[in-house]
């Protein structure tokens, strides 16, 4: 089964957390070994076994990474986006305590089992586990792993703040010096946003936008797109050409966005008394990308392509179409059975001397459900 880009991103996060936890627990195992040797004048207790100690530490790191990492990624993606910071932190604390208890009991039980000679009974195993759990060192481990959990959550928040792959670009200095590259852009804008805001009020309108953007995120990620910017009621999305043009991903993104918004129509009607509709413009060409800003750094794109994309999107109202694309976009895509194109004509965009051939994009087949 083919995984969606969002699922691959989540799995990559869990795998990264697990590897980091394994490295950390390996360090702890050898630190414990050094401390035991130094406090026993080189003569560790008879029951002490370095290989067993390392194995149990690695097992705890593996379980904590897979179980805790999966829950943290899910928690960060859902709870922190839906609830206040206080409630989200409380949920994280409860999550951490639960995982810590599970891992501690598991490792302590295995430790107790390994140290009992002969045929261990359940009572003996439980007694050995309780002896291990009741040691003062458990408090140190609890605080230490709590710090690691907070650090992990912080890094997940930073990752999501910049967007997938952007933090890595910052760290590698990929855009420290401006560079020219070809990009595909889509501007998605809400129809009649001013009238809607006046009708329902500023605060409900903000909640409406937040809900719409949350729904859009899945299809954008699944299509391989990158969210460049939120501008009021408008979202700027970008694709690398090899990703956006493949299998008409850029067009399917918009179809899937509309499909998921339609699926949430009842919820929108109940909460806001309306169902939002969006229009979009697509264009492709050369831009300059680079880091900008001294206090709030960001990677931004600059060039004629962005202005043209915005103006193409603005033509949707004039021609009563939901999705318009320049010929530069359509010419780069292989024919796709799911889409038909209706010529709009050679249009002179405001403030532009060059004319662009623009076509309306129409879906001729129902969108398929997003890959799991």
Protein Blocks (a to p, Z undefined) as FASTA:
>chain_A
ZZdfklmmmmmmmmmmmmmmmmmmmmmmmmmmmmmmmmnnopacfklcfklmmmmmmmmm
mmmmmmmmmmmmmmmmmmmmmmcfklmmmmmmmmmmmmmmmmmmmmmmmmmmmmpghjdd
fklmmmmmmmmmmpmklmmmmmmmmmmmmmmmmmmmmmmmnoghklmmmmnommmpgcdd
dddddddddehklmmmmmnojklmmmmmmmmmmmmmmmmmmnopacfbdghjaccddddf
klmmggolmmmmmmmmmmmmmmmmmmmmmmnopacdddddddddddddddedjklgcddd
edjklmmmmmmmmmmmmnopabdcdfklmmmpccdfkbccddfbjcddehiabdcddddd
ddfbdcddddZZ
